[in-house]
Amino acid sequence: MLQHAVLRLGEVCSEVIVVLAPDAPEPHMPIGAPARFARDPTEGEGPLAGVHAGLLAVGTELALVTGGDMPDLQTRVLLEMLQVAEEGDVDAVALQDGDRFRPLPSVIRTANAVEIAHALLHDAHRALRDLLDGLRLAVIDEPTWLAFDPDRRSLFDVDVPSDLDG
């Protein structure tokens, strides 16, 4: 599943950073996958700490942030998110889902986000949503992104094996 997500991200990114727990083994990546690994400095600090570690490893102005358990990311949706980030005066881009935005996938402007994530972690925040709430966020409305992904596959994640049955 992670390998599929990495390959999908490789369609729109020149490099993919996979953040691993401190002692986790490096997973096997398919030949040609544009992935390298970063590590959470401490086990169990939550999604914000993982994103912070990934943002520190990124060498680009924008980072496309997803979960390794999101195997059906739709390329056209990701490209739309990147375009909104590049053209807008924003620090992050997310997708609308009902009356809220979803924190994954998102596009984050790295420089400002690293500092804000560090401060949030210092104040015991652990949720990725806290970071996005602290940034100038553009939210792509559902009609816009659903035009590229009518089955909402870009929001699909696998939490338990039975998720793959649907």
N, C-alpha and C positions, 0 to 999 in steps of 0.2 A: 504494500500500500504506500509506504513512504517512497519507494522507488518510483511508483507511478506519479506521485505528486511532484517529485523532483524533476522527472522528465517533462511533465506538463509545464512547470515553472521555467524549465530550460527553453521552452518555446518562446518566452518573452523576456527572459533575463540572461545576461551573459554569465552570471555566476549565481549559484544557490548556496546559501549558508544553512546548514542543518545544525541546530543547537541540540546538544546532548547533555544528559545528566553528567555530573562530575566523573563517575566511574563507569558509565555505560560503554560497552564496546562499540566501535565504529561499525555501522551496518554496511553490508555489501551494497555497492551502487552499480547500476548497469554501466557497461562500457560506453563512454562518451557522455555520461551524465556530468553536467557542469557543477558538481557539488564539492564543497569542502566543509569541514566541521569546526564548530565552536563549542565551548563548554560553559554550562552554568557554573558559576564559581562555588555555589552551595546547593546541596540537595534540598528539594522540597520548598523552594521559595516562591513557587507559583509562576503563572504565565508571564507576568510583567518582567520578572527576572530573566526568563528565557529570551524574551524579546530584547531586553536591554543587552544581554550578552551577544545576541545576533546583530543588533545595531552597531555595537562596538567593533564587530568584525567586518562590517560592510564597508566597501571602499567607494560607494556611490552616493550621490545626493539623495536618491530615493530608494526605499526598500519596500519590496512587495512582501507582506507578512501573511503567512498562511499556516495552517496546521499540517503536520505530516500525515494526519488522518483524514485529509480532504482529497480523495483520489479523483474527483470529477470536476475539478476547476475548469471553467470554460475559458479558453484563450481569448475570445473576443471580449468577455467581461473584464478580464485582467487588463487587456489593452485599453479599454475604455477608462478603467480606474487610473491607469498610468497617464493617459492623456489629460484627464481632469486635473491630476496632480501637477503635471507639467505646465498646463495653461492657466491654472488658477493661483490666486494668492492664498494658498492654504498650506497647512503643515501635514494634513492627512486626508485620506479619502476612504470612505466605507460605503457599504451597500445598505439601503433601507430594507427592513424586513418588518412589515406591519407598521406599528407606530414607533418602532425603535430602529436603531442601526445595529448591524452585526459587526463585532470587532474583528472577525476573520471572515474572509480575507480583507486586508486593508493595505493601503499604500501609505508609507510614513516618510516624511522628510527627515533624514537621519540627524543632522546636527542639533537642531532644537530638541528633538525627541530624546536624544541621549541624556541631555541635561535634566529634562523634566522627569524622565524615567528614574534617573538616579535619585532625584529629590523625593519622588514618590516612594521608592523603595526604602529610603532612609526614614520616611514617615510611616513605614509598615503597610503601605498599599501593595497589593499583589495582583490586582485585576488589570488586564489589558484595557478594559473599558475606561479605567481611571486615567490612563495615559491619553487615550483619544479624547476624553472629556476636557483634558488640559491643553489640547492643541486646537488650532484653527482647522476645523473639520468640515469638509464638503461631503455631503451624503448624496449618493446617486439614487434618485427615486426609483421605485420598483418598476414603473412602466418603461423607463429607459433601459435598465439592465436586463429586465425580463424579455425585452425584444431580442437580446442576444442569447438568452438562456431561459426559454419558456418553461422548462421542467425544473428550474431552480437548483440545478446540480451544483452550482458554484458554492452553495451553502451546505451541501451534504458533507457530513463527517461521520466517521465510523467510531462509535464508542464501545460497542460490543459486537461480537461476530455476527449476531443475527441482523445487524444493520445492513449487512451485505446481501441479505435475502430479498430486500425490497427493491 
